């Protein structure tokens, strides 16, 4: 192992402000590098497609924090009632819990949501239309998945809100705010209180929804779900289903408006939309890094030995722009075969809500482009602000005019 592979660096600035340039340099010079994260803790960053894809499916790379060495980077610090979720589990617990909710996300069940999702999208566009300009994140990309995932879970309309304030405080705190830590702690408390009240209400008033089904599995199924697992699963479904889709829609619209020749191709043939969404996910997806992993024993990655218990960060952004897998990867090409991109994961931890994320993005883009044929950016691309997070890649706002 060379010193370039082992010497700690601070990638925070590069990964935050030049994500694809930084991962391209690392792929070429140090595809498995020990780096220092924004919290000062060490981790191994992996950037080549084949290594990332293999790592996502490698059972020796555990998501369970019990395999982490003391002092290593472990990701978000959440209370047990929110932390007992699929992102911290390996089989067999992962298999047990995933099986309880997987039926809600089959392609057939998701396809039944097509008409309701389109109605929601049209209603949001109706509200935007008279204005002539909008922040597309606040007016469209954020509220659409909130409605969809809350309908799926059975969150009453009176309890719905824009969850971005809570979620941004936890995963994308503003570095200019001196009280960011206190804001994150306050947000976690608010999230915990929200789900505590929601589960109590659903127990008292069950309905025909996913959350009622999960409560029944917990209350009637003996050891099928613990109370912490139930709350953590509800938390994960809501926030993952909301967060990733917001960024996916926003990033996709920006990519299209920044590449008018590709936008023209899609407008000329809307049947390309499903394939286009795959390329848009590859080109600029919402998840720069996969959830951290911990080797259960020493592992070799691209010739580098990573000791047991140290943190491994698999770069989805780096893998999706690897020229050894995707020719001319920095070019948006809606005619490309983008299958095999890793935006939604790979292996047993492949995104449970992948069919729903694809459906929502296809409908969101299709309805938007159909309604506003003259849609354009209302700012220069280099003036747009990105959220200050290595966990999620998305815009703080996307001003458009139509």
C-alpha positions as a Python dict, from the first residue, in 0.01 Angstrom:
ca = {
    (1, 'X'): (0, 0, 0),
    (2, 'X'): (148, 332, -104),
    (3, 'X'): (154, 638, 114),
    (4, 'X'): (-99, 805, -117),
    (5, 'X'): (-341, 531, -27),
    (6, 'X'): (-279, 563, 343),
    (7, 'X'): (-212, 929, 415),
    (8, 'X'): (-515, 1100, 572),
    (9, 'X'): (-659, 1390, 375),
    (10, 'X'): (-956, 1614, 429),
    (11, 'X'): (-1188, 1561, 130),
    (12, 'X'): (-1470, 1770, 270),
    (13, 'X'): (-1413, 2077, 57),
    (14, 'X'): (-1361, 1879, -262),
    (15, 'X'): (-1657, 1646, -211),
    (16, 'X'): (-1884, 1936, -119),
    (17, 'X'): (-1781, 2186, -386),
    (18, 'X'): (-1630, 1977, -667),
    (19, 'X'): (-1783, 1633, -619),
    (20, 'X'): (-1721, 1485, -961),
    (21, 'X'): (-1381, 1646, -1017),
    (22, 'X'): (-1261, 1519, -678),
    (23, 'X'): (-1386, 1163, -728),
    (24, 'X'): (-1235, 1157, -1080),
    (25, 'X'): (-892, 1249, -944),
    (26, 'X'): (-918, 988, -670),
    (27, 'X'): (-1025, 715, -915),
    (28, 'X'): (-707, 781, -1112),
    (29, 'X'): (-461, 832, -828),
    (30, 'X'): (-590, 663, -512),
    (31, 'X'): (-910, 462, -570),
    (32, 'X'): (-901, 335, -210),
    (33, 'X'): (-783, 618, 13),
    (34, 'X'): (-785, 671, 387),
    (35, 'X'): (-933, 1015, 440),
    (36, 'X'): (-1039, 1247, 719),
    (37, 'X'): (-1405, 1335, 722),
    (38, 'X'): (-1576, 1656, 822),
    (39, 'X'): (-1604, 1528, 1181),
    (40, 'X'): (-1230, 1462, 1200),
    (41, 'X'): (-1268, 1084, 1198),
    (42, 'X'): (-1093, 853, 954),
    (43, 'X'): (-1258, 644, 686),
    (44, 'X'): (-1165, 465, 365),
    (45, 'X'): (-1309, 620, 50),
    (46, 'X'): (-1363, 388, -250),
    (47, 'X'): (-1429, 551, -589),
    (48, 'X'): (-1404, 297, -877),
    (49, 'X'): (-1717, 135, -1017),
    (50, 'X'): (-1616, -230, -986),
    (51, 'X'): (-1489, -183, -630),
    (52, 'X'): (-1798, 9, -522),
    (53, 'X'): (-2036, -240, -682),
    (54, 'X'): (-1857, -532, -521),
    (55, 'X'): (-1847, -352, -186),
    (56, 'X'): (-2222, -286, -189),
    (57, 'X'): (-2288, -660, -208),
    (58, 'X'): (-1997, -785, 4),
    (59, 'X'): (-2129, -955, 322),
    (60, 'X'): (-1795, -886, 491),
    (61, 'X'): (-1880, -515, 485),
    (62, 'X'): (-2138, -481, 760),
    (63, 'X'): (-2390, -202, 820),
    (64, 'X'): (-2414, -298, 1188),
    (65, 'X'): (-2242, -39, 1410),
    (66, 'X'): (-2147, -311, 1656),
    (67, 'X'): (-1869, -404, 1412),
    (68, 'X'): (-1722, -51, 1420),
    (69, 'X'): (-1402, 25, 1606),
    (70, 'X'): (-1438, 284, 1886),
    (71, 'X'): (-1379, 632, 1752),
    (72, 'X'): (-1448, 544, 1389),
    (73, 'X'): (-1697, 734, 1178),
    (74, 'X'): (-2042, 579, 1226),
    (75, 'X'): (-2277, 824, 1055),
    (76, 'X'): (-2580, 988, 1212),
    (77, 'X'): (-2617, 966, 1589),
    (78, 'X'): (-2983, 886, 1647),
    (79, 'X'): (-3172, 758, 1953),
    (80, 'X'): (-3243, 380, 1957),
    (81, 'X'): (-3607, 438, 1864),
    (82, 'X'): (-3495, 579, 1526),
    (83, 'X'): (-3167, 390, 1482),
    (84, 'X'): (-3298, 32, 1466),
    (85, 'X'): (-3359, 59, 1092),
    (86, 'X'): (-3254, -127, 777),
    (87, 'X'): (-2956, 105, 721),
    (88, 'X'): (-2793, -34, 1036),
    (89, 'X'): (-2873, -404, 987),
    (90, 'X'): (-2736, -714, 820),
    (91, 'X'): (-2919, -1039, 752),
    (92, 'X'): (-3100, -1211, 916),
    (93, 'X'): (-3254, -908, 1095),
    (94, 'X'): (-3240, -707, 773),
    (95, 'X'): (-3416, -987, 582),
    (96, 'X'): (-3684, -1024, 851),
    (97, 'X'): (-3775, -658, 860),
    (98, 'X'): (-3744, -593, 487),
    (99, 'X'): (-3982, -878, 411),
    (100, 'X'): (-4254, -711, 620),
    (101, 'X'): (-4261, -401, 404),
    (102, 'X'): (-4136, -523, 65),
    (103, 'X'): (-4483, -608, -63),
    (104, 'X'): (-4579, -240, -47),
    (105, 'X'): (-4305, -153, -297),
    (106, 'X'): (-4348, -422, -563),
    (107, 'X'): (-4370, -292, -919),
    (108, 'X'): (-4735, -400, -941),
    (109, 'X'): (-4834, -221, -619),
    (110, 'X'): (-4637, 88, -714),
    (111, 'X'): (-4793, 98, -1060),
    (112, 'X'): (-5130, 135, -889),
    (113, 'X'): (-5005, 469, -756),
    (114, 'X'): (-4947, 611, -1106),
    (115, 'X'): (-5284, 788, -1131),
    (116, 'X'): (-5277, 934, -776),
    (117, 'X'): (-4918, 1058, -825),
    (118, 'X'): (-5012, 1222, -1154),
    (119, 'X'): (-5312, 1392, -991),
    (120, 'X'): (-5086, 1530, -719),
    (121, 'X'): (-4832, 1653, -974),
    (122, 'X'): (-5103, 1823, -1180),
    (123, 'X'): (-5247, 1994, -872),
    (124, 'X'): (-4906, 2134, -778),
    (125, 'X'): (-4850, 2256, -1134),
    (126, 'X'): (-5197, 2414, -1134),
    (127, 'X'): (-5093, 2619, -832),
    (128, 'X'): (-4766, 2723, -998),
    (129, 'X'): (-4902, 2807, -1342),
    (130, 'X'): (-5046, 3157, -1277),
    (131, 'X'): (-4722, 3277, -1116),
    (132, 'X'): (-4489, 3249, -1416),
    (133, 'X'): (-4191, 3167, -1197),
    (134, 'X'): (-4124, 2948, -893),
    (135, 'X'): (-3868, 2778, -675),
    (136, 'X'): (-3920, 2432, -819),
    (137, 'X'): (-3788, 2260, -507),
    (138, 'X'): (-4029, 2429, -266),
    (139, 'X'): (-4327, 2437, -504),
    (140, 'X'): (-4298, 2097, -671),
    (141, 'X'): (-4005, 1863, -604),
    (142, 'X'): (-4052, 1866, -224),
    (143, 'X'): (-4431, 1854, -180),
    (144, 'X'): (-4488, 1581, -440),
    (145, 'X'): (-4304, 1300, -255),
    (146, 'X'): (-4438, 1423, 80),
    (147, 'X'): (-4793, 1365, -41),
    (148, 'X'): (-4707, 1029, -198),
    (149, 'X'): (-4518, 880, 96),
    (150, 'X'): (-4764, 1016, 354),
    (151, 'X'): (-5053, 865, 157),
    (152, 'X'): (-4869, 532, 146),
    (153, 'X'): (-4794, 532, 519),
    (154, 'X'): (-5133, 673, 615),
    (155, 'X'): (-5013, 999, 773),
    (156, 'X'): (-5325, 1213, 828),
    (157, 'X'): (-5334, 1532, 621),
    (158, 'X'): (-5343, 1747, 935),
    (159, 'X'): (-5012, 1597, 1051),
    (160, 'X'): (-4823, 1651, 726),
    (161, 'X'): (-4562, 1921, 693),
    (162, 'X'): (-4252, 2015, 500),
    (163, 'X'): (-3998, 1790, 669),
    (164, 'X'): (-3698, 1965, 514),
    (165, 'X'): (-3637, 2189, 815),
    (166, 'X'): (-3596, 1888, 1045),
    (167, 'X'): (-3404, 1677, 796),
    (168, 'X'): (-3165, 1951, 686),
    (169, 'X'): (-3081, 2024, 1050),
    (170, 'X'): (-2979, 1659, 1090),
    (171, 'X'): (-2800, 1574, 764),
    (172, 'X'): (-2713, 1911, 611),
    (173, 'X'): (-2653, 2158, 895),
    (174, 'X'): (-2555, 2507, 787),
    (175, 'X'): (-2185, 2547, 878),
    (176, 'X'): (-2244, 2921, 921),
    (177, 'X'): (-2484, 2852, 1208),
    (178, 'X'): (-2292, 2834, 1539),
    (179, 'X'): (-2575, 2642, 1704),
    (180, 'X'): (-2595, 2370, 1435),
    (181, 'X'): (-2545, 2095, 1693),
    (182, 'X'): (-2828, 2222, 1911),
    (183, 'X'): (-3054, 2255, 1606),
    (184, 'X'): (-2979, 1896, 1507),
    (185, 'X'): (-3059, 1771, 1858),
    (186, 'X'): (-3382, 1971, 1860),
    (187, 'X'): (-3478, 1830, 1519),
    (188, 'X'): (-3417, 1471, 1632),
    (189, 'X'): (-3641, 1535, 1933),
    (190, 'X'): (-3912, 1676, 1708),
    (191, 'X'): (-3887, 1376, 1473),
    (192, 'X'): (-3909, 1134, 1765),
    (193, 'X'): (-4213, 1315, 1903),
    (194, 'X'): (-4381, 1316, 1562),
    (195, 'X'): (-4349, 941, 1518),
    (196, 'X'): (-4446, 866, 1877),
    (197, 'X'): (-4772, 1056, 1829),
    (198, 'X'): (-4827, 910, 1482),
    (199, 'X'): (-4792, 548, 1599),
    (200, 'X'): (-5021, 609, 1896),
    (201, 'X'): (-5284, 759, 1667),
    (202, 'X'): (-5256, 471, 1421),
    (203, 'X'): (-5295, 215, 1698),
    (204, 'X'): (-5612, 390, 1810),
    (205, 'X'): (-5742, 446, 1456),
    (206, 'X'): (-5594, 188, 1213),
    (207, 'X'): (-5663, 228, 844),
    (208, 'X'): (-5592, 71, 506),
    (209, 'X'): (-5230, 183, 490),
    (210, 'X'): (-4876, 58, 533),
    (211, 'X'): (-4823, 195, 882),
    (212, 'X'): (-5136, 21, 1013),
    (213, 'X'): (-5009, -303, 858),
    (214, 'X'): (-4671, -264, 1026),
    (215, 'X'): (-4832, -193, 1364),
    (216, 'X'): (-5040, -508, 1324),
    (217, 'X'): (-4723, -704, 1244),
    (218, 'X'): (-4564, -564, 1561),
    (219, 'X'): (-4864, -613, 1792),
    (220, 'X'): (-4989, -946, 1662),
    (221, 'X'): (-4674, -1108, 1534),
    (222, 'X'): (-4483, -1165, 1856),
    (223, 'X'): (-4115, -1115, 1782),
    (224, 'X'): (-4157, -1003, 1421),
    (225, 'X'): (-4089, -637, 1511),
    (226, 'X'): (-3970, -469, 1828),
    (227, 'X'): (-4119, -132, 1917),
    (228, 'X'): (-3791, 43, 1825),
    (229, 'X'): (-3781, -144, 1494),
    (230, 'X'): (-4138, -37, 1418),
    (231, 'X'): (-4069, 331, 1481),
    (232, 'X'): (-3732, 317, 1304),
    (233, 'X'): (-3887, 154, 999),
    (234, 'X'): (-4162, 418, 978),
    (235, 'X'): (-3895, 687, 1013),
    (236, 'X'): (-3679, 536, 739),
    (237, 'X'): (-3965, 489, 492),
    (238, 'X'): (-4087, 845, 535),
    (239, 'X'): (-3757, 1026, 528),
    (240, 'X'): (-3578, 811, 271),
    (241, 'X'): (-3885, 807, 49),
    (242, 'X'): (-3911, 1183, 75),
    (243, 'X'): (-3549, 1298, 86),
    (244, 'X'): (-3403, 1103, -207),
    (245, 'X'): (-3693, 1174, -441),
    (246, 'X'): (-3681, 1550, -376),
    (247, 'X'): (-3315, 1562, -475),
    (248, 'X'): (-3362, 1322, -766),
    (249, 'X'): (-3634, 1540, -921),
    (250, 'X'): (-3449, 1865, -858),
    (251, 'X'): (-3116, 1738, -992),
    (252, 'X'): (-3288, 1589, -1298),
    (253, 'X'): (-3465, 1914, -1387),
    (254, 'X'): (-3141, 2110, -1348),
    (255, 'X'): (-2955, 1863, -1570),
    (256, 'X'): (-3219, 1887, -1842),
    (257, 'X'): (-3239, 2268, -1835),
    (258, 'X'): (-2859, 2284, -1846),
    (259, 'X'): (-2850, 2058, -2154),
    (260, 'X'): (-3108, 2200, -2395),
    (261, 'X'): (-3016, 1956, -2671),
    (262, 'X'): (-3099, 1662, -2444),
    (263, 'X'): (-3416, 1831, -2324),
    (264, 'X'): (-3521, 1871, -2687),
    (265, 'X'): (-3470, 1499, -2745),
    (266, 'X'): (-3697, 1416, -2452),
    (267, 'X'): (-3963, 1668, -2555),
    (268, 'X'): (-3964, 1524, -2906),
    (269, 'X'): (-4015, 1169, -2780),
    (270, 'X'): (-4167, 1142, -2429),
    (271, 'X'): (-4156, 761, -2455),
    (272, 'X'): (-3784, 798, -2374),
    (273, 'X'): (-3872, 910, -2023),
    (274, 'X'): (-3809, 580, -1834),
    (275, 'X'): (-3465, 539, -1991),
    (276, 'X'): (-3394, 909, -1944),
    (277, 'X'): (-3462, 882, -1571),
    (278, 'X'): (-3198, 609, -1545),
    (279, 'X'): (-2940, 830, -1715),
    (280, 'X'): (-3037, 1127, -1500),
    (281, 'X'): (-2989, 914, -1187),
    (282, 'X'): (-2647, 810, -1311),
    (283, 'X'): (-2544, 1158, -1417),
    (284, 'X'): (-2625, 1341, -1093),
    (285, 'X'): (-2797, 1127, -832),
    (286, 'X'): (-2911, 1226, -483),
    (287, 'X'): (-2673, 1001, -288),
    (288, 'X'): (-2298, 1079, -322),
    (289, 'X'): (-2196, 809, -72),
    (290, 'X'): (-2352, 479, 25),
    (291, 'X'): (-2428, 425, 392),
    (292, 'X'): (-2102, 358, 580),
    (293, 'X'): (-1985, 1, 625),
    (294, 'X'): (-1754, -182, 867),
    (295, 'X'): (-1543, -485, 770),
    (296, 'X'): (-1611, -781, 999),
    (297, 'X'): (-1257, -896, 919),
    (298, 'X'): (-963, -748, 728),
    (299, 'X'): (-1066, -711, 363),
    (300, 'X'): (-877, -636, 43),
    (301, 'X'): (-1021, -370, -185),
    (302, 'X'): (-831, -302, -508),
    (303, 'X'): (-514, -436, -349),
    (304, 'X'): (-548, -227, -32),
    (305, 'X'): (-601, -396, 305),
    (306, 'X'): (-875, -232, 509),
    (307, 'X'): (-861, -345, 874),
    (308, 'X'): (-1164, -491, 1048),
    (309, 'X'): (-1386, -232, 1214),
    (310, 'X'): (-1263, 71, 1022),
    (311, 'X'): (-1517, 270, 822),
    (312, 'X'): (-1560, 221, 447),
    (313, 'X'): (-1737, 484, 237),
    (314, 'X'): (-1840, 367, -110),
    (315, 'X'): (-1865, 657, -354),
    (316, 'X'): (-2179, 622, -563),
    (317, 'X'): (-2095, 947, -740),
    (318, 'X'): (-1748, 822, -829),
    (319, 'X'): (-1875, 487, -951),
    (320, 'X'): (-2147, 638, -1170),
    (321, 'X'): (-1891, 859, -1348),
    (322, 'X'): (-1628, 586, -1394),
    (323, 'X'): (-1518, 585, -1761),
    (324, 'X'): (-1434, 215, -1738),
    (325, 'X'): (-1807, 148, -1694),
    (326, 'X'): (-1974, 440, -1871),
    (327, 'X'): (-1813, 592, -2180),
    (328, 'X'): (-1767, 970, -2168),
    (329, 'X'): (-1930, 966, -1822),
    (330, 'X'): (-1937, 1343, -1764),
    (331, 'X'): (-2169, 1387, -2065),
    (332, 'X'): (-2546, 1369, -2016),
    (333, 'X'): (-2673, 1134, -2287),
    (334, 'X'): (-3039, 1035, -2269),
    (335, 'X'): (-2976, 775, -2536),
    (336, 'X'): (-2719, 596, -2323),
    (337, 'X'): (-2778, 254, -2172),
    (338, 'X'): (-2740, 363, -1810),
    (339, 'X'): (-2843, 28, -1664),
    (340, 'X'): (-2604, -81, -1395),
    (341, 'X'): (-2577, 261, -1233),
    (342, 'X'): (-2551, 236, -855),
    (343, 'X'): (-2769, 528, -747),
    (344, 'X'): (-3025, 293, -594),
    (345, 'X'): (-2767, 50, -458),
    (346, 'X'): (-2686, -310, -537),
    (347, 'X'): (-2723, -643, -359),
    (348, 'X'): (-2943, -716, -57),
    (349, 'X'): (-2940, -348, 43),
    (350, 'X'): (-3071, -228, -294),
    (351, 'X'): (-3317, 57, -233),
    (352, 'X'): (-3649, -85, -121),
    (353, 'X'): (-3838, 209, -270),
    (354, 'X'): (-3662, 203, -608),
    (355, 'X'): (-3980, 135, -812),
    (356, 'X'): (-4160, 422, -637),
    (357, 'X'): (-3868, 664, -683),
    (358, 'X'): (-3857, 583, -1054),
    (359, 'X'): (-4233, 624, -1094),
    (360, 'X'): (-4244, 956, -910),
    (361, 'X'): (-3952, 1098, -1109),
    (362, 'X'): (-4094, 987, -1443),
    (363, 'X'): (-4434, 1139, -1364),
    (364, 'X'): (-4286, 1457, -1214),
    (365, 'X'): (-4069, 1524, -1519),
    (366, 'X'): (-4332, 1422, -1772),
    (367, 'X'): (-4605, 1640, -1619),
    (368, 'X'): (-4369, 1937, -1576),
    (369, 'X'): (-4239, 1933, -1934),
    (370, 'X'): (-4588, 1881, -2074),
    (371, 'X'): (-4734, 2173, -1879),
    (372, 'X'): (-4451, 2423, -1937),
    (373, 'X'): (-4296, 2390, -2285),
    (374, 'X'): (-4089, 2707, -2229),
    (375, 'X'): (-3955, 2611, -1884),
    (376, 'X'): (-3614, 2769, -1823),
    (377, 'X'): (-3372, 2842, -1541),
    (378, 'X'): (-3422, 3175, -1367),
    (379, 'X'): (-3059, 3188, -1254),
    (380, 'X'): (-2717, 3097, -1386),
    (381, 'X'): (-2619, 2736, -1299),
    (382, 'X'): (-2309, 2853, -1110),
    (383, 'X'): (-2528, 3078, -894),
    (384, 'X'): (-2733, 2787, -758),
    (385, 'X'): (-2663, 2677, -401),
    (386, 'X'): (-2612, 2312, -311),
    (387, 'X'): (-2692, 2174, 32),
    (388, 'X'): (-2378, 2155, 250),
    (389, 'X'): (-2379, 1777, 289),
    (390, 'X'): (-2178, 1478, 176),
    (391, 'X'): (-2473, 1252, 265),
    (392, 'X'): (-2720, 1405, 21),
    (393, 'X'): (-2667, 1595, -303),
    (394, 'X'): (-2938, 1844, -380),
    (395, 'X'): (-3015, 2209, -438),
    (396, 'X'): (-3141, 2443, -169),
    (397, 'X'): (-3357, 2608, -435),
    (398, 'X'): (-3416, 2582, -811),
    (399, 'X'): (-3557, 2907, -953),
    (400, 'X'): (-3737, 2860, -1286),
    (401, 'X'): (-3944, 3075, -1518),
    (402, 'X'): (-4220, 2963, -1755),
}
